[in-house]
Amino acid sequence: MAIDAELLKQSERYLLEFVGPRAAILDQNPQALRDALHGLGELNLLALRGPTESRRKSVDELTFCTFQEQVARYSGALAFLQTQHQSAASMLANSSNQRLREVYLPYLSAGKILLGIGFSQLRRPGDPAVIAMPMDDGSYQISGEVPWITGYGCFEEFIVAAVLPDKRILFGLMPLESAIQTHGGEIKLSHPMPLAAMASTNTVKARIVDWIIPETYIVSIKPADWHQKRDQSKVLNHSFFALGCAQAGLDVLGAGQSDSLPFIPPILKSLAAELETCRTAIYKAQQTSDNPEIDRLQLRAWAIDLAVRCAHAAVTASRGAANHLNHPAQRIYREALAFSVFGQTTAVMEATLKQLVKSNGAQRPQKKSKAEKGKGKSP
Ligand SMILES: Cc1cc2nc3c(=O)[nH]c(=O)nc-3n(C[C@H](O)[C@H](O)[C@H](O)COP(=O)(O)OP(=O)(O)OC[C@H]3O[C@@H](n4cnc5c(N)ncnc54)[C@H](O)[C@@H]3O)c2cc1C
């Protein structure tokens, strides 16, 4: 399937004109971030992984990845918020629950209904953080703690993942607000967490006690190893955010060029060339997902490393001003932090750390020669 160039042109125009100039406020203000999300909705860009009124199929993989990278270049907070909804929309599009599909799908692309997800606890070792008990009437009773749900105040509901007694995973819809059911079942949300990066995404924890999800609100039931297999097969999905973030760092570095700083252009050229090589390798790997010879973990770690280095380059070239809360360089640096850990698995953690040793080890300062020592002496 060919890339949807028209869609990407439309999204780029919106991001360039409306999102980029407001990135600082989108990073801090949940209402402004919500408005930007609605802007994507007005362009019908919020359910790219499923059929919509205007589109009978998902967009192709290349278009979706390019879109994710585009959004991350202009606003990390918007990129992260919208991708939660895109994931929920994709799950609903693939659900066998016909009633849910009819009720939700017509409204997801335009953002008339907005949904979050709470899955990441499935990666944690030990006893399941959230469990589901089947009831006689076909409903399920949910209890436990969901450690991360983004989008409080923006998403009306979220898809919770809970582990069944036979270890399969149940996905069902719950309200993204504190509530008590008539029989006493309860969901209690924390206050939005005071986060260093993307605080405007209003990320909360949820404590759930005996909450009943009726059968009609069950999205799907998946095998016990679903999440693990998904993390392995989709290991590159989060890389597109890191690529966008790296490009954002280079945008700031490029804007900081001046005749009195002649060392910036060659450094910009070198980082841009490395980013292009990394990007090409990642897009190629994403399109040939069954090729076992490609080390996808290493590619993801490279993209993360590049995001951090390009953000650091932006900070350095922006001098003291980089420290101002509204300066793009430090926002991008904080976003690089967040994109380093989103969707992290033990294997991704290991690859990310090993990449740091690799890239820094080769660049340790060498001993200066006698001639060089002489040159550097202060008068
Ligand atoms: C701001 C923010 C918002 C988020 N929003 C959402 C959201 O809306 N929905 C959502 O589903 N997720 C969300 N997440 C979760 C996110 O995608 C990642 O899953 C998360 O950042 C990983 O951090 P964690 O602390 O949960 O790590 P964990 O998942 O606890 O750990 C990361 C990996 O390390 C492994 N690990 C941990 N301890 C050990 C150990 N001792 N030995 C070996 N391996 C170990 C885990 O098994 C896991 O694979 C959010 C995260 C952040 C930071």
The ligand as an SDF file (V2000), in Angstrom:
LIG
                    3D

 53 58  0  0  0  0  0  0  0  0999 V2000
    4.2710   10.1200   32.1060 C   0  0  0  0  0  0  0  0  0  0  0  0
    3.9070    8.7110   31.7870 C   0  0  0  0  0  0  0  0  0  0  0  0
    2.6580    8.4320   31.2980 C   0  0  0  0  0  0  0  0  0  0  0  0
    2.2940    7.1240   30.9970 C   0  0  0  0  0  0  0  0  0  0  0  0
    1.0380    6.8650   30.5360 N   0  0  0  0  0  0  0  0  0  0  0  0
    0.6550    5.6100   30.2750 C   0  0  0  0  0  0  0  0  0  0  0  0
   -0.6760    5.3060   29.8320 C   0  0  0  0  0  0  0  0  0  0  0  0
   -1.5200    6.1840   29.6480 O   0  0  0  0  0  0  0  0  0  0  0  0
   -1.0110    4.0140   29.6460 N   0  0  0  0  0  0  0  0  0  0  0  0
   -0.1250    3.0020   29.8320 C   0  0  0  0  0  0  0  0  0  0  0  0
   -0.4920    1.8440   29.6340 O   0  0  0  0  0  0  0  0  0  0  0  0
    1.1450    3.2600   30.2260 N   0  0  0  0  0  0  0  0  0  0  0  0
    1.5560    4.5220   30.4500 C   0  0  0  0  0  0  0  0  0  0  0  0
    2.8370    4.7760   30.8830 N   0  0  0  0  0  0  0  0  0  0  0  0
    3.7710    3.6230   31.0670 C   0  0  0  0  0  0  0  0  0  0  0  0
    4.9350    3.5700   30.0770 C   0  0  0  0  0  0  0  0  0  0  0  0
    4.6380    3.3210   28.7760 O   0  0  0  0  0  0  0  0  0  0  0  0
    6.0230    2.5560   30.4560 C   0  0  0  0  0  0  0  0  0  0  0  0
    5.4960    1.2950   30.5410 O   0  0  0  0  0  0  0  0  0  0  0  0
    6.7090    2.9890   31.6500 C   0  0  0  0  0  0  0  0  0  0  0  0
    7.2750    4.2620   31.4370 O   0  0  0  0  0  0  0  0  0  0  0  0
    7.7890    2.0610   32.1450 C   0  0  0  0  0  0  0  0  0  0  0  0
    7.9640    2.5100   33.4700 O   0  0  0  0  0  0  0  0  0  0  0  0
    7.4930    1.7140   34.7380 P   0  0  0  0  0  0  0  0  0  0  0  0
    7.9700    2.5080   35.8900 O   0  0  0  0  0  0  0  0  0  0  0  0
    6.0580    1.3740   34.7020 O   0  0  0  0  0  0  0  0  0  0  0  0
    8.4410    0.4830   34.5920 O   0  0  0  0  0  0  0  0  0  0  0  0
    8.1140   -1.0490   34.7380 P   0  0  0  0  0  0  0  0  0  0  0  0
    7.0910   -1.4520   33.7160 O   0  0  0  0  0  0  0  0  0  0  0  0
    7.8590   -1.3630   36.1500 O   0  0  0  0  0  0  0  0  0  0  0  0
    9.5560   -1.5940   34.3190 O   0  0  0  0  0  0  0  0  0  0  0  0
   10.0550   -1.4670   32.9950 C   0  0  0  0  0  0  0  0  0  0  0  0
   10.5150   -2.8550   32.5280 C   0  0  0  0  0  0  0  0  0  0  0  0
   11.5290   -3.3220   33.4030 O   0  0  0  0  0  0  0  0  0  0  0  0
   11.1550   -4.5930   33.9320 C   0  0  0  0  0  0  0  0  0  0  0  0
   11.6140   -4.6870   35.2980 N   0  0  0  0  0  0  0  0  0  0  0  0
   11.2300   -3.9400   36.3490 C   0  0  0  0  0  0  0  0  0  0  0  0
   11.8600   -4.3360   37.4580 N   0  0  0  0  0  0  0  0  0  0  0  0
   12.6600   -5.3570   37.0890 C   0  0  0  0  0  0  0  0  0  0  0  0
   13.5740   -6.1820   37.7820 C   0  0  0  0  0  0  0  0  0  0  0  0
   13.8220   -6.0310   39.0700 N   0  0  0  0  0  0  0  0  0  0  0  0
   14.2240   -7.1240   37.0890 N   0  0  0  0  0  0  0  0  0  0  0  0
   14.0180   -7.3050   35.7740 C   0  0  0  0  0  0  0  0  0  0  0  0
   13.1650   -6.5540   35.0460 N   0  0  0  0  0  0  0  0  0  0  0  0
   12.4930   -5.5930   35.7030 C   0  0  0  0  0  0  0  0  0  0  0  0
    9.6550   -4.6760   33.8360 C   0  0  0  0  0  0  0  0  0  0  0  0
    9.2210   -6.0120   33.7710 O   0  0  0  0  0  0  0  0  0  0  0  0
    9.4040   -3.9070   32.5380 C   0  0  0  0  0  0  0  0  0  0  0  0
    9.5700   -4.7670   31.4430 O   0  0  0  0  0  0  0  0  0  0  0  0
    3.2250    6.0720   31.1850 C   0  0  0  0  0  0  0  0  0  0  0  0
    4.5000    6.3690   31.6840 C   0  0  0  0  0  0  0  0  0  0  0  0
    4.8440    7.6630   31.9880 C   0  0  0  0  0  0  0  0  0  0  0  0
    6.2200    7.9420   32.5350 C   0  0  0  0  0  0  0  0  0  0  0  0
  1  2  1  0
  2  3  1  0
  2 52  2  0
  3  4  2  0
  4  5  1  0
  4 50  1  0
  5  6  2  0
  6  7  1  0
  6 13  1  0
  7  8  2  0
  7  9  1  0
  9 10  1  0
 10 11  2  0
 10 12  1  0
 12 13  2  0
 13 14  1  0
 14 15  1  0
 14 50  1  0
 15 16  1  0
 16 17  1  0
 16 18  1  0
 18 19  1  0
 18 20  1  0
 20 21  1  0
 20 22  1  0
 22 23  1  0
 23 24  1  0
 24 25  2  0
 24 26  1  0
 24 27  1  0
 27 28  1  0
 28 29  2  0
 28 30  1  0
 28 31  1  0
 31 32  1  0
 32 33  1  0
 33 34  1  0
 33 48  1  0
 34 35  1  0
 35 36  1  0
 35 46  1  0
 36 37  1  0
 36 45  1  0
 37 38  2  0
 38 39  1  0
 39 40  1  0
 39 45  2  0
 40 41  1  0
 40 42  2  0
 42 43  1  0
 43 44  2  0
 44 45  1  0
 46 47  1  0
 46 48  1  0
 48 49  1  0
 50 51  2  0
 51 52  1  0
 52 53  1  0
M  END
$$$$
